[in-house]
């Protein structure tokens, strides 16, 4: 900020902490009758530049029109803004209008169907990461990209911009393997198992995972019920140096911070489009230093990818973008017709992971098989197994107990293995007729788990108990809803009643 | 809201007024440790249903994490939410999760290129008007409609939905004339003049005008510097019954309230797309009871419509949609190459209007000619003049002084004619070289006027002093910036320095 007349002493206010959490959009609370609002003509919802002793932030202005909350000469900040500014009680601040954001002109161009060049994309993402976009602007950018799609060069440009806006980890030239599943299949929690298998086999897999976008659980949410995942970069390095693998939350190591900001708005819109998906995945992987990547694309009528055609299209964009960055990449299309394992929700999925790792009798075999298939591909791609023998190596290592030992060691290194929580409220949903299971709606199942409280309430979700083709009796439990509060349990039960079916049963004649 | 267990006594909080203005998105402030947040698993930024003694609203949750602001057992509301709920200090409220909005699925379908049917559109607009959409959802809807455009039947459906969501005025079968300019031309403030002319000639023109969307002034902003414009429906009727015409703010009579909500978000995005523009214009006109409509589409390189082709496309969609609703419609494409009149900003434009109405020597002739042309079209369309003689009737009535009398009578009936304010700060922008004016950038000129404070500061804006083709001397004033505060004056001056040109002058050799 230049030192103009608006930064003279009379244009200062003192900060008062109010303790209001407004979400990720920074908010400043100022009296409508304060000298700055009057001198600068600042109205409610104006976007302003706030300068404090430690730096500056952009915030949305909320006027305070009554006495009591703020004494004259003081201003408040939302908790997020307080943190971003590094504020202390009583800090002097200056406030002025935000200059027009030139990058918004590029967002408008995209809305009206123009392509975004790489410098356009960089400007947009820089403004996003520095907090210059309000929620309205973020939603406009995300919607425009989803509406028109991003072509290959735009996807590469978005990926480059997202990598550049955060930290990048340098592993000094080692082979670094990574995997990603595009999701959409409830309970498909292979990652913690795969990390343990491939690191037990000698590969290096420093896994940074995300939290749920629109699903009942992300890998970071699940892993957090088993061990701490909020590790910073140096803590993550220590774990990987010691054990060859980790499963931490990507947001805590500041890889692709733009992704974390965009994801929150994508979640509110429940929009997760192709180009953004590719940039989101690859920016995180490349920033984390991956050199060899296996991608899992589940395909099924109620999965994220509904048809082979959609899957081929996404596979193509993923592959070409990954190759553009020099990543050795293998993409696997898998069965996406029904949930994997029995748990849906952070703690319930964690229990499935533990069952597979410990070789429990009740361990879900589908989760085990998928984990072995993907581990096998990674072992081959990363050079730890001959072509065609990866799955076998993965299975023998898992069955030897070495994978479970490795997983425990990783959890200990991350801060200590812990027991996933158990929900206070558990209610069975029973079959209303006898017959054969002919359909499972993954999307409704996810909604049900989310209404029950997942992923915010870690113990909440669904324990799913049937598979396609299975015979069930009248009154037999198809699933159990787990909830941490009565209110959430009721939402889930109401929803279950309101939809035609989540599990389709065809009566046998 | 059904009477479930979550509405028992322990689930109530008492309202405390905090006096925080958050803009149009309702916000509820709740202690993060309150029993409802804990029982219902409510996180910051959750969308919740708030029920009070007078009704219910949807709001976004902000947590309060420190003592002091809210005592235990109390909750606060943003001022907008307080008003919408009809709240009183100490009112008991209940709060619960908002059920998933099914209409958002339709917004997502539009994002991914599907058409919206009429029932989809009605559901979306009903949810918009009842406050169920957050700013993120509104931005997603607006951007999706702008990205893919709306076809004719979608535009009709949006118009129908927007009309249905508000009040409609019934004038008992009379011929009701109306006009609209799509804007984009600074200073083009013909409406108050036209209303006075056509009502002086015996037609009925109950004009409801809007405030600025992305421009330095809307007709309602300008008229408000001359007379009160916040009239409710019965007050508006009294004015029209007495004088045959009025110029009031449409927002106060609750015509097409969806439009007012969408416009605020369109303004933040600076997006104003074809289908939404048509629905916005026609929903207001039809809800206001118009039967005969003249539309002005200025076309020029820096106007809203840049080419004849764009204008023809919009004209077509406007015409076909209007005809669908049985409106007698005439559309006029006009010169949009430079500003009209000399004032840009509410009070400055009002002074131009007064000059034309009183026949002042310095009255801008371009504003006079445009007003006569549009009035002539309305007089012919409404049956008050023979085809081809409308302009002549308009001119003779204006020159007779009867139009100025009529305008004064209308202002008095609206609550009293008043003097437009004058800005404290006025600074000339001079020509840096001598030569001929070869270009005027309407968009930059609008930005300059907005940075100077228009329309929020009514006296702010630009007094523009040259026309295309005019010869200027070095140091001659091209325009004068008017501002109500030093800060806004500085923003405008900084902007003027930062752009290559607003007025292009070609030096003469």
Interface residues (C-beta under 8 A of the other chain):
Chain A: X4 X5 X6 X17 X18 X19 X20 X21 X22 X23 X27 X29 X32 X38 X39 X40 X41 X43 X44 X45 X60 X62 X63 X64 X65 X66 X67 X68 X69 X78 X79 X96 X97 X100 X104 X107 X108 X111 X112 X113 X134 X135 X136 X137 X138 X139 X140 X142 X143 X144 X146 X147 X148 X265 X268 X269 X270 X271 X273 X447 X451 X453 X456 X457 X460 X484 X485 X486 X487 X488 X490 X491 X495
Chain B: X4 X5 X6 X17 X18 X19 X20 X21 X22 X23 X27 X29 X32 X38 X39 X40 X41 X43 X44 X45 X60 X62 X63 X64 X65 X66 X68 X69 X78 X79 X96 X97 X99 X100 X104 X107 X108 X111 X112 X113 X134 X135 X136 X137 X138 X139 X140 X142 X143 X144 X146 X147 X148 X265 X268 X269 X270 X271 X273 X447 X453 X456 X457 X460 X484 X485 X486 X487 X488 X490 X491
